[in-house]
Amino acid sequence: MTITTISSREFNQDTSRAKKAAANGPVFITDRGTPAHVLLTIADYRRLASGGDSIIERLGLPPGIEDVELEVTARRDLACAADFT
């Protein structure tokens, strides 16, 4: 996925370029350098709006990673005196 950033002026002058760029990923449209709008394809919008993706898919992690177990052991030696010598 490619993220494209264009100014409002560029968007107004070349809308077709922004539409073509949206086929490869979101297009951020800026006002005075600050992102103000995002242009997406309708397929991307519907996918995001439906909430069909899991957080794993949204983060781009490989499928099956949610099944990994993490073992964390409790630490007892959290604090110790500082040595200022």
C-alpha positions in Angstrom: 0.0 0.0 0.0 1.3 3.4 -1.0 0.3 6.5 0.9 0.2 9.7 -1.2 0.1 13.2 0.1 -1.0 16.1 -2.1 -2.0 19.7 -1.4 -5.6 21.0 -1.9 -4.3 23.1 -4.8 -2.8 20.0 -6.5 -6.0 18.1 -5.9 -8.1 20.8 -7.5 -5.8 21.0 -10.5 -5.3 17.3 -11.1 -8.2 15.3 -9.6 -7.5 12.3 -12.0 -4.0 11.9 -10.6 -5.4 11.7 -7.0 -8.0 9.1 -8.1 -5.3 7.0 -9.8 -3.1 7.3 -6.6 -6.1 6.2 -4.5 -6.1 2.8 -6.3 -2.7 2.1 -4.6 -3.6 3.4 -1.1 -5.0 6.4 0.7 -4.4 9.9 -0.5 -4.0 12.6 2.1 -5.1 16.0 1.0 -3.5 18.8 2.9 -4.6 22.4 3.7 -1.5 24.6 4.4 0.6 21.5 5.0 -1.8 19.9 7.5 -3.8 16.7 6.5 -7.4 17.7 6.1 -9.0 14.9 4.0 -8.4 11.4 2.9 -9.4 10.0 -0.5 -10.1 6.2 -0.6 -11.5 3.9 -3.2 -15.0 2.8 -2.4 -13.8 -0.8 -1.8 -11.3 0.5 0.9 -14.0 2.7 2.4 -16.5 -0.1 2.6 -13.9 -2.5 4.1 -13.1 0.0 6.8 -16.7 1.1 7.5 -17.9 -2.5 7.8 -15.5 -3.3 10.6 -14.8 -6.6 8.9 -11.1 -6.5 9.6 -9.7 -7.6 12.9 -7.1 -5.5 14.7 -4.5 -8.1 13.5 -5.5 -7.5 9.8 -5.5 -3.7 10.3 -2.0 -3.7 11.8 -0.8 -5.8 8.8 0.4 -8.7 10.9 0.4 -12.2 9.4 -2.7 -14.4 10.0 -2.3 -16.7 12.9 -0.2 -14.4 14.9 -3.1 -13.8 17.3 -2.7 -17.5 18.5 0.8 -16.9 19.8 0.9 -17.2 23.6 3.0 -14.8 25.6 4.3 -15.9 29.0 5.3 -13.1 31.4 6.8 -13.9 34.7 6.4 -11.6 37.7 9.5 -9.6 38.6 10.4 -9.3 42.3 13.5 -7.1 41.9 11.9 -4.0 40.6 13.6 -1.4 42.7 17.1 -1.1 44.2 19.1 1.6 46.0 21.0 4.0 43.8 24.8 4.1 44.1 26.0 7.7 43.8 29.7 7.0 44.6 
